[in-house]
Each structure stands twice: as C-alpha cells, then as structure tokens.
Amino acid sequence: MKYLELKKQLNNFIIFTTIEIRKFELDFDTRRLSEWQNKGYIKKIRRGFYMFADLELNEPTLFVIANKIYNPSYVSFEMAFAYYNLIPESVYSITSASSQKTTVFNTQIGNFVYHKLKPELMFGYKLVNYKNYNFKMAEIEKAILDYFYINTHLTIESDFQEIRFNRERFLEQVNRKKLKQYLKAFNNNLAKRMEKFLTYVDTQTN
C-alpha cells in the first residue's frame, strides 16, 4: 500500500491502527509505518496508534484520541473542569478516568493522564459529538466526585480554596440532586468530605 492510498482510505479517521489498515490490505507490511513516520506523513501516538501529521489538533480531537488510546476511559478531573469553565487555569494534560491501571502517556501531541477508578465507578459520562465522532466526557457532577475521590487530601476549607472553582459557574451548572445520587456509589469518607465542600461553596462570598 502506498501512502496516498492509505490517506484516501482513512482520511476521515482522527486516529487509526493497523487493524483499520488491514481492512484494506490484509498483508500490510508494518515497516511502512516507520517509513511514513520518518517522512513526516504520520505520527505515532503510542504503540499501535497513529494519526496523520496534518490532522488539526484541538480539544475535541485530543479528547477523541484520549478515549481511543486507553480504553475504557472518559475525560474527567481537571480537564473536565476546564471544559465546563469551572477553573480559571489552562490544563496542559488530558486527564481521564479508566478502569485500567493509572498511567501516563507523554506523546509528541500532548500528555495523556489516566487515573484508575473501580469498574463500578465508570459511569456518569456523556457522549459529545464532534465531526461524526463521539468522545466521552464526564458530566460535571461526576468530574467533581472523581476528582475528590482520587485527591483524598482535600478535607478542609484551605484545600477547597486551592481548587479555585468559579463559584458562579458551579452554582449555575451543578445539579445537587444528581451529584448526591452519584455519590451513593462512592464510600462514606467521600460523602463526608463532599458535605464539607458543599457547605464551603454555599458560604463562600465572591
């Protein structure tokens, strides 16, 4: 297979593997992938996953890639906070929840960080459509619970202040009833800390 043939067949793919390539050429020689990387035609994201070098990178495409290269997973934690405009700072790693082990992929297109959750906690995300692709993004309530769940040191008001949540955005977007419903799946320790946090939000002044 020549590169132009590959580009024609997979041009609409944000990310692809040899599995997709072999749908068009069963005996594809994987050495061509190294050749095309050296020529700057494609980029290797992690072992077995590639993208075309001219792909326009933005948050949605990075979210699609994050979902694909470590599965099952969904975008959550700090990146979800930025997505919902809950925090003022930019986030430089795509943070995700996964039922696989905690890991980090430092790639030439960005850093992808995955925090392990128990399989029974892999819920509370939605599918967001982008150019006929879907990426999984935590609902705002679940992103907050995921973040507090892995950051067990967040227990007092000074800890909550450091998160720098936009209180107005929080009050506008967070469904307390849904948050408390989702909280039932977590442990009692998190419930106690969330109660303290919600009291902090309610008594905070702008």
Secondary structure, DSSP 8 states (H G I E B T S, - for coil): --HHHHHHHHTT-SSB-HHHHTTT-TT--THHHHHHHHTTSEEEEETTEEEETT----HHHHHHHHHHHSSSEEE-HHHHHHHTT-SSS---EEEEEESS--EEEEETTEEEEEEE--GGG---EEEEEETTEEEEEE-HHHHHHHHHHH-TT--SHHHHHHH---HHHHHHH--HHHHHHHHTTS-HHHHHHHHHHHHHHHH---
